Amino acid sequence: MDLGFKKWFKWSQVVLAMLMVQVFSTGMQVLSRVVLVKGTFVFALITYRNVVAALCVAPLAYYFEIRDHEMKFDWQVWFWLFVNALNVVGTTGLFYYGLKDTTATYATNFLNLIPIVTFVVSVITRMERLRLGTKPGKVKTIGALLCVSGAIVTGLYKGKEFFIGHHHDESLSGHNNSSSAMASHSHWARGTILLVVSSLAYSSWFIVQVKLQKLLPYVYLSTMLTCILSSFQSVLLGLCLNTDSIAWSLGWNLQLVTVIYSGILATAVNLCLLSWAISVQGPTYPPMFNPLALIFVAFLEALTLGEPITVGTLMGVVLIIFGLYSFLWGKRKEIKSLSQQKVGFHEVEPVNSNTQLGEKSQTCTVDFGH
């Protein structure tokens, strides 16, 4: 009973961590949309948020990992750190440019491509198995499809509108007019392409993390080094696009708030939580929570900006919640079943005196992993 409670508590910690990731990402997307529309340079925002993140993670990396372990870095570690950092810069830059051309809710909907792409890539690379012959495997797969279906319904179907919180017709009319004017100047086709590419590239980040963690199994240290490398990479790429000092300047305004928030919560904390969750549950687990960001963004805009909640959004919410619950249930049962199989596998019967020598050697090889 005590062991079962410990397992449940550890599982609930991972779920809570992934919920926190989605909440922090929601705030980052809304803030970033506001400052990007006002003219903030994308690569300046990426550079500063990674610098802030590196400064935040550095004390944790030193206290929990660096001072107690002897670090060895070969060319493979640095290569995968470089790839990991470049992936962060690329996916973030593409998402920011896509977010600038569209809206927060529209951009968030594309994040729901990540779970299914990560799931497919993980199956292809054999990091994940479908196990459709088992009940947990079927439920897990159905849950993934329900999450994606809910995101599609939310994005494509609107239906009747409802309003929550404080609402005035005049203010809504003014907001809609400004939104229409903004949309007329936005490059929706370009933004859509950028968001699709960003989501596909982001899926590969979870796969890269698995490889990096095998070579450098230190969450804080790898996060800090990734942020440092990302800062240098974004500066070099940014200077190729814009060398104007004004584009790289920061003031005491919402831009600075966005940098600090994005650096501390949306980058430092999120990267640590995601890396930890991947090490515990695998690369397909964290992306399954991405559809929740769509729910959070929709309701946040409804409460703060007076945006309507549509029937399509409510239908999508129901599908996403059922899908996420199904995936988590299937994943948990699958892990429990595999752990029981491993225990049973190692419980080898005593070797009979009539057992052949070859059979004895095979049993010892399996048991001790020589």
N, C-alpha and C positions, 0 to 999 in steps of 0.2 A: 504493500500500500504506500509505504514511504517512497519506494523507488518509482512507483507510478506517478506520484505527485511531483517528484523531482523532474521527471520527463515532461509532464504536462507544463510545469512552470517554465522549463527551458523553452518548450515550444511556444508558450504564450509570450515569452520575451522576444522571440524572433518576430512574431506577429505584430506586437506593439512597436517594435523597431521599424518595421516596414510601413506601419500606419504613420509613424512620425516622419518617415522619409517623404511620404505623399503630402502630408500637411506642409512641411517645409518647402517642398517643390511647388505647391500651389501658391504660396506667398511670393516665391521667387518669380514665377511666371507672370503674376499680376503686376508686381513692381517693375519687372524688366520691360513689360509691354509699355508701361507708362513712360519710362525714361528713354526707351528706344525711339518711340514716336516723337519725343522732344529733341532728338538728334544726337543721343549718346553714341559714340563710336563703339561698335561691337567688340573689336579686339582690345580696346582699352578696358571695357567692362570685364572681359574674360581675364585679362592680365591681372587687374587689381583684385578680383575675387579670388584668384588662385594664390596671390601673394598673401592675402588675409588668411586664407585657409591654411597655407603652409606655416604661418606664424602661430596659428591656433593649435595645430597638431604637433608642432615641434616639441613642446614641453612633455606631451604625453608619450611621444616616441622615445624621448631620452629617458624619462622616468621608468616606463614599463618595459622597454625593449633594449635600447642601445646600451645602457649602463650595465645590464646583467647578461648580455650575450656578446659573443665574439662574431662580428659581422664579416662575411666574406663575399665579395662582389666579383664575379667573373663577367665575361663579355655577354653571356646569355642573360644574366640579370639586368644589365644595363640596356640590352637590346629590348627586352620585354617591358622595361620601365619606359623606354623611349616610345615604343608602340602604344603603350597604355596612355601616356601623356598626350601623344598625338591624336589618339582616338577621342580623348576628352576635349581637346581644343577643336577638333573637326566637328564632332557631334554638337557641341555647345554653340560653335559659330554658325553652323547651318541652321540650328534651331532658332537662334536669335534673329538671323536674317529672315527666316520664315515667319517668325512671330511678329517681326516688324512689318511685314507685308500683309498680315492677316489680323487675327484677333486671338486673345488668350484662350477662349473656349475652343475655337477652331483648331488652334495649334495643339492644345492638350489632347484633342481627339486622336491625333496621329500617334501619340505615345502608345496607344492601344495596339499598334502594329507590333510593338516590341515583344510582348509575351509570346505570340504565335510564332514570330520569326525566330526568337531565341529557342523556343521549344523545338521547332523543326531542325534548326542548326544543331542543337544538342543531340537530337535523335540521330542525325546524319553522322555526327562525329562520335557517336556512342557514349556521350557523357550522360545521356538520359535514355531510358528505354520506355517504349509505349506500354508494354505488358498488357495488351488488350485482352489477353486470355484470362486475366484476373479481374475481380470486381473493382479493387482500388484503381487499377490502371484504366478501366473503362470510365469510372466516375471522374478521375483526374482529367482525362481527355475531353469528356463532355463539359466539365467545368471550364476548361480553357476555351472551348468553342462558344460557350454561353457568354463568357466575358467579352470576347471579341464581337459577338452578335449584339450584345448590349451597347457596346461602343458604336457599332454601325447604325443601330436604330436611333441612338441619340443624335448622331451626326446627320442622318438623312431624313428622319421623320420629325416634324414639328408638332402639328395638331393644335388643340386648344391651349390658350395661354392662361397662366395663373400668376398672381403677384403675391409676394410675401413681404412682410416688413412695411416700412413707410413708403408711400407711393403718391405722386402727383402727376396728373395727366400732362400738365405743362412741362414739368421737368423731364418727363419721359419723352415728350415730343421733341424737346430740345436735344435730349441725348441721342434720340434716334436720328435726328437731322445731322448732328455732328458725326455720328457713326457712319451715316450714309455718305457724308462728304469725305470722311476719312477712307471709306471703302472705295470710293470712286478714284482716289489717288493711289490706292494700293495695287500692287502687282500680285493678284491672287493666284494666277497660274504659276508664276515664278515662286511665290511663297509656298504653294502646295508641293511643288517639286522638291524644294529645299527641305521641307518638313518630312517628306517621304524618305529622302536620302538620309536625313539625320536620324530618323527612327531605325532604318535598316543598319546604319553604322553603329548606333547605340546598342543594338542587339549583339554585335560582335564584341562590345566592351565586356559583357558578362562572360563570354568565352575566353577572352584574353585574361580576365581576372583569375580564372581557374589555373591557367598556365603560370601566371606570375606568382600566385600563392604557393605553388609547388616549389618554385625556385627561391622565393623570399616570403616565408610564412610569418611576416610581421605586419599586422594591419596598419598600425600608426606610421611605421617607418615607410612602408610602401606608399601610403597616402601622402605623406609629407614630400617624398621624393617625386611622386607623380605631379603634385602641385607645383613644385619648383621647376621641373622640366616643362610643364605646361605654360608657366609664366614666360620662360625664355622663348618657347616656340611661338606663343601668341604675340610677343613683342616683335619677333622677326617677321612674322606674317603680316602683322599690323603696319609695321613701318614700310613694307612693300606696297601697301595700299594707301596709307595716309601718314605723312610726316609732319602735319600741322600740329604745333604745340597745343593749340586750343582743343583739338580733338582728344588729346591725352590728359587734359587738365581736369582736376576735381574741385568742386566747390562745396560749401556747406548747404547742401540741398538734398532733394530726394535721390539724386544720383549717388551721393555718398552713403545714404541709408541703404540703397539697393546693393551697393558694393559690399558693405559690412554684413548685411543680412545674407546675401548670396555666398559670401566667403565663409562665414561662420557656420550657418545652418545648412544652406543648400549645397555647399561643397564639402567643407571639412567634416561636419557631422554626418551628412548623407553618405559620403564616400566610406567613412569608417563603418557605418551601420550596414551598408550594402556589401562591403568586403567581408564583414563578419557573417552576414546572413548567407553569402555564397559559400563560405568555408563550412558552414553548418548544414545547409540545405541544398546546395548545388546552384548552378547558374540559371535554371528555369524558375526558381522560387520567387526572387524579388520582382521580376517583371510582371508577375501575375497581379500585383497590387497596383499597377499603373492605371487601370480603369477607374480606381477610386479618385484619382486626381481630377478626372472629368466631373465627377459628382461634386467634389469640393469646390472646383472653380465655378461651376454652374450656380451653386447655392451662394458662394461668396459674392459673385456678381449680382445675384438677385437681392442680397441683403444690402450691399454697399452702393450699387449703381442703379437699383430699381429694375434690373433686367427681369423679364418674365420667365417662369418655369413652365415648360411645355409638357404636353402629354407624352411626347416622344422621349423627353428627358426622364420622366417618371418611369416609363416602360423600360428604358435603358438601365436605370438604377436598379430595378427589380431583377433584371437579367444578370447584371454585373454582380449583385450581392449573392444570388443563388449560384452563379458560376464560380465566384471566388470561394464560397463556402464548400462547394463540391470539390474544387481543386485541392483546397487545404485538407479536407477530409481524406480524399484519395491519397494525397502525398503522405499524410501522417500514417495512414494504415499501411501504405506501401513500405515506408521506412521501418515500421514496427514488424512487418512480415519478414523483411530482409534481415533484420537484426536477429529475429527468432531462428531463421534459417542458418545464420552464421553460428549461433550458439549450438544448434543441433548438429551442425557440420563438425564442430570441434569436439563434440561429445562422442568420441570413438570408443567402441567396445574393446575390452581387453583382448589382446591378440591370443588366439588359440595356439596351443603347442603344435598343432598340426598345420598351422598356416605356413605357406611357403615363404622363403626368404625374400623373394621379389615383392610379395604382397606386403610384408613387413616394412620394407624400405619405402614402398609407395605411401603407406599410411603415415610414416614419420615425416616424409616430405610434405605431405598435405597439411599435417598438423602444425608444424613449426615453420613452414614457409621458407625452407632452405633453398 
